[in-house]
Amino acid sequence: MHGKPIVVTGGAGFIGSHLTDRLLEAGEQVIVVDDLSTGSRSNLSLAERNPRFSFRACKVSECHDLESLVASAAMVVHLAAVVGVEQVMRSPIRTIETNLGETEVVLAAASHSGTPVLLASTSEVYGKSSQPEFSETDDLLIGPSTLGRWSYACSKLMDEFLAMAYYRERGVPVRIVRFFNTVGPRQTGAYGMVIPRFVDAARAGRPVQVYGDGRQSRCFCHVADSVEAVLRLMKSPEAVGQVVNVGNDQSVEIRELAERVIQVTRSASRVELVAYETVFGPGFEDMRHRKPSLKLLEHLTGFRPRRTLDEILNDLTGS
Ligand SMILES: NC(=O)c1ccc[n+]([C@@H]2O[C@H](COP(=O)([O-])OP(=O)(O)OC[C@H]3O[C@@H](n4cnc5c(N)ncnc54)[C@H](O)[C@@H]3O)[C@@H](O)[C@H]2O)c1
């Protein structure tokens, strides 16, 4: 893709800043558009030293030359979004408006120039489905609209439908990535992301709060693996018009995760079980298990994330 820049929306965030670093390392030009609502310039301190990097501090929809920026790009990687259950519960209007509105603006601009778009979606779209493993063409089971938690999944699912519509109707080459839980350096615990929250509590000697009975399980993927998968999908012509899971498929129960964090940080903290209702209000629903099928990712890219949970925790805690 050398020659034309790659536009990364949300590039000052957790995944976006790692992707930006890798693209620059590979010799690409990168333009980040980020309103710094949850991201931070400090995530880009390495990138800022590179002459092939530039930064626009604005909302995607308020970027005055978005059309020409998109037209000049080899690809737009659209990561800008309101992310994480806590933010979604706290600011439902902003979540829905951002996640739908900003994607619409990106796709409309791309349709005028034919610029390829890679869109970040989420494993949340699988909802309450109880399949042992989630595949991209599975039916989805989202909860009712009276429970605000599902608005994140629905907003991202509408993004997927919209991207597929632009692909079919306007020929925009879109790739859709469903990220499963991604973790690593630069992820903040401020918005409820589980591993940074556990590490912060364990380091401060506070109880490590596990919501529910702690028997729910998740799979955690190191951000370096997720970014490698994205880089390969960006180059895969076969990935155009497809939805692809990106994550790790080793599961861990959340209570066990809390205990491992306490162990690796050599903390005296204890695990405390807290009812979902206490944190998120009445009627909150969570999914019991969430594990990706990685068959399609492997088929398209020859790659599957392999970093173990121990490697992830060691990396995060400097152990
Ligand atoms: N981290 C995960 O585990 C995970 C899992 C599933 C999906 N995702 C998706 O991956 C993408 C990146 O997530 P992340 O974990 O890096 O989150 P993040 O909050 O660190 O990054 C999002 C970035 O978007 C920016 N942003 C928000 N609204 C914006 C707007 N209107 N205009 C410009 N910038 C805006 C924020 O400032 C932030 O830098 C998101 O689309 C998210 O839905 C992440």
The ligand as a Gaussian input file, in Angstrom:
#p B3LYP/6-31G(d) Opt

LIG

0 1
 N      -10.754000      -3.570000      22.929000
 C      -11.585000      -4.561000      22.705000
 O      -11.554000      -5.596000      23.396000
 C      -12.611000      -4.490000      21.592000
 C      -13.498000      -5.567000      21.458000
 C      -14.462000      -5.509000      20.462000
 C      -14.496000      -4.449000      19.568000
 N      -13.617000      -3.425000      19.721000
 C      -13.717000      -2.316000      18.732000
 O      -12.426000      -1.910000      18.315000
 C      -12.397000      -0.496000      18.117000
 C      -11.253000       0.113000      18.939000
 O      -11.489000      -0.159000      20.329000
 P      -10.427000       0.207000      21.464000
 O      -10.485000      -0.875000      22.474000
 O       -9.136000       0.577000      20.850000
 O      -11.177000       1.462000      22.115000
 P      -10.614000       2.918000      22.487000
 O      -11.698000       3.607000      23.248000
 O       -9.278000       2.816000      23.103000
 O      -10.473000       3.566000      21.037000
 C      -11.520000       4.262000      20.383000
 C      -10.942000       5.571000      19.902000
 O      -11.919000       6.263000      19.152000
 C      -11.864000       7.649000      19.502000
 N      -13.175000       8.206000      19.157000
 C      -14.370000       7.959000      19.744000
 N      -15.339000       8.622000      19.116000
 C      -14.746000       9.311000      18.092000
 C      -15.230000      10.177000      17.056000
 N      -16.524000      10.473000      16.950000
 N      -14.337000      10.689000      16.191000
 C      -13.002000      10.396000      16.289000
 N      -12.508000       9.589000      17.242000
 C      -13.364000       9.049000      18.123000
 C      -11.512000       7.661000      20.968000
 O      -10.944000       8.871000      21.421000
 C      -10.509000       6.500000      21.034000
 O       -9.193000       6.949000      20.807000
 C      -13.778000       0.026000      18.490000
 O      -14.532000       0.214000      17.313000
 C      -14.373000      -1.088000      19.337000
 O      -15.780000      -1.126000      19.235000
 C      -12.676000      -3.414000      20.697000

